[in-house]
Amino acid sequence: MKNLNFASTTVFAFSLLALIITSTASAQQSGIKRTDLQHHNLSVPGYETVQARIDFEAHTSFGKHSHPGEELIYVLDGELEYEVEGQAPVTLKAGEVLFIPAGVVHSARNKSHAKASELATYIVEKGKPVLVMKKE
């Protein structure tokens, strides 16, 4: 009976470990990591600012989306291509900036073999989701 109980416990433990490893791999599969840095109310009623660092692994992209306010982008490292609705695609290198007006659909892509990062500052309507994904 003890051997059966030990065997059952071992099988359960390995199954749980496999599930955790699979879940972690799936969560990291997108290759994009967002780190929120700060979040503050503004002196303008009904608006707040959110600042985040977004890290892109090589050959990853973030699909079409918009924000309920303006986004100011500063490329920290690497090179990123942005597609902004109504404009030709633009590729920015570290130290370059981009302004995206409120509600304008856009996407970002790292087409290189190296990591890339941006600092995104959002000035958005308070109480609304900072990010709204668009169906493609």
Order of alpha helices (4+ residues) and beta strands (2+ residues): alpha-beta-beta-beta-beta-beta-beta-beta-beta-beta-beta
